[in-house]
Amino acid sequence: MFRLIYRQLLYEPMRMGLTVIAIAAVVAVILILEGFNEGIIEQLRYAVTDRDADLIVTQAGVSNMIATRSSLRQFSRRDVEAIEGVAVAHPLTGIPVIYEQGGLRTPIFLWIFDERGGPREFVAGNNIQNPRDIVIDHSLAKKYALQVGDPLVVSDFEFRVSGIANAAAAFFTSFAFASYDDLIDFYFESDIAGDISTLPLVSFLLVKLEPGVDRSVVAEGIEAGVNDADVFFPEVLAEQDAELGRTFFGPIMQLLISVGYLIGVLVTAIIMFAAVNVRRHEFGVLKALGFSHLFLSASVVVEALVYALAAIPIGIALASLVSQLIEVLMPLYLILPTEAGPVLRTATACIVFAVVGALVPIRLIRRVDPSVVFRS
């Protein structure tokens, strides 16, 4: 069987190449969709873990950092720092705002921080050093052609771009970072809201612990000592934000990925149907020579598996290339097509739809009459 398939593939290398490329393209599309879904989840995790804290304190009842409003009392920091084992509690405030330029509006999540909670990686420029400095994400800078030193007007309050951060976005929203020195001025001078009492002064506390203390013990102490606050390990809060992303985007992404799998089955079925239909004369000769229907059907399935196994690495490489191109053109999005989970799922699906697609034209082989082959 394998010798027969090998000779068949050598006899029509062009058809084999085109078939492999077609299946690889389907694999690449599925991997990009899988990678896009993974990227959404990872960005939500990074939004929490990049804040660099041992513990994170939120308003009581708030269990997410992104897409959830949290407002702590101004004296919460003092109360938390009074707990044994806490070295310092850094305030962090999150404010959703709209940036407008040239009639185009873009939502931004503005992080206000003092020493911790700011940007981790820079593409250009520096961290905040002067009043009204602001650090923006690379995606926002690219979208509006902003550079270090340019003004950035948010709700009629003018900042100056001091730095451009890398990978500072989540929930399809770019992050920006400003200091607490500008927070009150921003509230009073901007048109963000009519009543300043409705705006948060402290959303979260990023807790750094003294060396050698048990995080669980300190967390229990904060829960007991600060009644109107909840305490989370960063990794736990990050996973809850990731679950929020799955809840919002999981159903639609799974639908798109399922459509990709269906397309894979259809593509393979069409290709194998055309291949078997063209080779009906050949199958008739083989039947006349004594080859069974089961043998010929198995050879078609194995041939489809060969195409799939050849297409998988090509599809992975193509998906990686396309995802890098997308991130360059639209850095707001993170696409992770080469993660172990998506690759394993897609490779398995590719093998399955190769087998299913190969079963479609088997009926043609059964209907081939060997006697017809030898008629003039």
N, C-alpha and C positions, 0 to 999 in steps of 0.2 A: 504493500500500500504506500509506504513512505517513498519508495523508489518511484512509483507511478506519479505521486504528487510532486516529487522533486523534478522529474522530467517535464511535467506539465508547467511548472513555474518557470523553468529555464526556457521552455518553448515560447512563452508569452511574457517576457520580463516587463514590457511596457504596461500590460494590463495589471500585472502584479504591483508595479510601482504606483500606478494610479489608484488601485484599490487600497493599498496601505495608506496612501496620503489621505484618501477620503475618510477612512476610519480614524486616522490620526487626528484629522480636523475635528471630528465629533468628540474624540477623547479630550482634545484641547479645550473645546467649548465647555464640556462638563467640568473639567478641572478649573477653568476660570470661574465658573459659577460657584463651585465648591470653595475655591480660594477666596472669592469675594465674601461668601458667607463666613469663612474662617477669619477673614480680615476684620469684618465688623465686630466679631466677638473679641478678637485680640486688642483692637483699639479701645474697646470698653474696659478691658482688663488693664491696659497700660495707663488709661486715664486715672486709675486709682493707684496702681503700684508705683507709678512715676512720681507720686507726691512724696515719696521718701519718708515714711513714718513707721513706727513700731505698732502703734494703735491709732485708730481714727475714731473721733468722737463726733456723733451726729445729733441732731435734734431727736428727742424721744419719738419713736414711731417711724422714723425715716431710716430705710435700709438700703438706699442707693445713693451714689454720689452724682451720677449723671441723670438728667431729666427728672430730678426730684428736688423740690425746694426744701432747704434746711435752714433754720434760723435759731442760733443759740443766744442765750443771755450774754450781755457784755461781761458779766462777772464769772461766766463759766470757765474762762481760762484760769482765773485765780483759784477757783474751787478744784479744778483738775490738777493744777500744779501743787496743791496742798496734799494730794494723795501720796502716800509713801511709795517710793519707787519711780515716780515721775520726775524726769530731769527737767523737761520743758515742754510746754504745749504751744505749738505755733498756730496762730489763727490763719484761716483760709476762707475766703468768701467767693462764692460763685454767682455771677450775674449774667443772665441771658440778655444780649443786646442785639441791635441790628446795625450793620455798617452799610452805608449808602454812598455810592460814588457813580456819577454819570447816569443816574436814573436806575442803576442796578443795585438791588438790596441783597444782603447776605447775612444770615444769622451767625452770630459769634457767641461763644461762651467765654466771658471775661473772668479770669481768675485773679483775685487780689491776694497777695501773699506778702510776708515780711522776709523771713530767712529761708524757709522751706516751703515746698509746694510749687516752685516756679519751673521754668523750662529746664529740661535735662540736656538736650543736644542743640547745637547751634549750626545753622548753615552759613550765617553771616552775622557780623556785628557782635554785640556784647549784651550781658544782662543789664538790668535796670541800674543806672548810676545817678541819674539826675531827676529832678521833679518833672512829671508829665512824660517820662519815658514809658514806652510800651514795647513788649516783645510779641510778635505775631507769628502765626504758623506759616510754614512755607507755602501751603496751598492758598492761603489768603494773599500772600505776597505775589504769587504767580498770577492769580486771577485778576488782580488789579494793578499789576506791574509796579508794586511797591518796593522800595529799596531803603536801606538804612539811612536815616536822616530825613525821610519823607514825613510829612504831617499825616496823621490819621485822625479824622474827625468822627467821633462817636456821639450821637445825640447832642450835637452842637458843642461838644467838649473836645478840644484839640490836644491830641497826644503827639509825641514824636517817636518814630520807629527807631529804637536803639539796637534791636536785634531781630533776627529771623530764626525761629526754632524749627527743628526737624521732628516729624512724627508727633505733632501736638494737635490731634484732632480725634473726634469720636462722634458717633451718632450723626454722621454726615455734617458735622459742625466744626469749624476751625476754632482753635483756642487762641486766646490772647492773654497776656500777663501784665499786670500793673501792680504798683506798690500801694501799701496802706496810706502812705503820705498823700496820695492823690485821691483816695476814696471819698472823703468828705467833700473836697472841692468838686469832684465829679458829680456827686449827688446834688450839690447846691447849684452848680453852674449848668448842668445839662438839663435836657427836657425829658429825662428817662421816666420820671414819675412826678405827680403833683404833690404827693405826701411822702416825705422822707421816712416817716414812721413805718411805712409798709415795706421798706427795703431792708435787706439783711445787712448787719454790720459784721457778724461772724456766722459763717455757714457751718464750718467744720473746725475741729482742732486736730492738728497733726502731732501726736504725742511721741516724744523720744524718751526712752527709759534709761534709768541708771544702769551701769554695767552689772551683769550677773543676776538681775531680777527676773522673776517668772512673769511672762506676759499675762498669763491667765489670772494670776493672783492680782496683778495691778488692774486688769480689766474688771474683775469683780469688785475691787475697791472703788473704782470710778463709778461703776453702776450703783453701788450702795451709797456713795457720798454725793453724787450729782443726780438728783431724781428726775430731772427733765432732760436727760441725755442718754443716748445708747452708745455702746462701745463695740468696735469691730476690729478683728485682725484685718489688715489690708487685703490679704489674699481671699478672705471670706467675703468682704465687701466687693472686691473685684469680681468674684464669681457670681455674686448676686446681680451686679450690673451686666455681666455676660448673659445671665439668664433673662434679664430684661430685654437684651438684644434678641435672644432666641424667641421670646414671646412676640416681639414686634415684627421681626423679619423672617423668623423660621418658616412659617407656613408658605409665604410667597416664594422664598428661596427653594424650599423643598419641591414646590410645584414646578418651578423652572428647571430644577435638576431632573425631576421625573420626566419632563418633556424632553430633556436632553437624552435620557436613556431611551425613550421611545424613538427619537430620531435615530439613535444608534442602531436599534433593531431594524428600523425601516431601511436605513442605508445599507446595512449588511444584507438584508433580505433581497433588496433590489439588485445589488451587485451579484450575489450568488445566483439569483434567478436568471439574470442575463447570462452569466457564465455557463450555467447548466443548459440553458436554452440553445446557446451557440454550439455547445459540444454534444448535442443529442446524437449526432452521427457517431461520434467517438464512443459514447456510452453504449450505443447499439452494437458496435463492433466488439466491445469488451463483454457485453452480455452473450453475444454469439460465441465468443471464445470460452465461455463458461464462468465468467465472474458473476457472483450473485448480486441481487439487488441490495442486500445488507452491506456487502463489501463496498459497492459503489457509493451508497449513501454515507457510509462511514468516511470514505475518502473525501467527500464534499465537506463534511463537518470538520475533519482534520485540516483541510485546506483553509477553511474559514478561521480556524484557531491559529494557523500559521500567520494569516494576515493580521489577526488581532494581536498576537504576541509581537509581531514586527511593528505594529502601529503604536503600541503603548509607550515605548521610550521616545518615539518621535513626537507623539502627542504631548508627553510631559515636557520635552524640550520646547515645543511650539508654545505651550501654555505659559511656560516660564518667560519666554521671550515677549509674548504679547502682554503679560502682566507687568513686566518691567516697563514696557512702552506706555501702558496706561498710567502707571504711577508717575512717570516722567511728565506726561501731558496733563494729568489730573492728580496731583499729589495728595488731594484730600482723601483718596481711597487707598486702602491697603489690601492687596490681593496676595494670598498665600497658597498658590496652587501645588506646591511641592511638599506640603505637610504630609506626614505619614498617613494620617487618617483619610484625607481626600484621595491620595494616590492609591491607597489600598482599596478603597471603595470603588474608585473609578476603574482600576485594573480588573477587579472582580466583575464589575458590571460589563466591562468590555468583553471579557471572555464569555459571560452569560449571553449577551446579545449577539455575539458571533455564532454561538451554538444555535440559539433560537432563530437567527436569520438564515442559518444554513439549512434548517429543517423545512423552510418554506418551499424550496424548489425540488425537494425529494420526490414529490408526486410526479414531476416530469420524468424522472428516471424510471419510476415504476411503469409509466405509460409507454416507454420506448419499446417498440417491437423490433427484435433483431432481424427478422425477415425483411423488414422494410429497408434496412440499411443496404442490402445487396441487390435491390431492384434498380434498374437503370432509370 
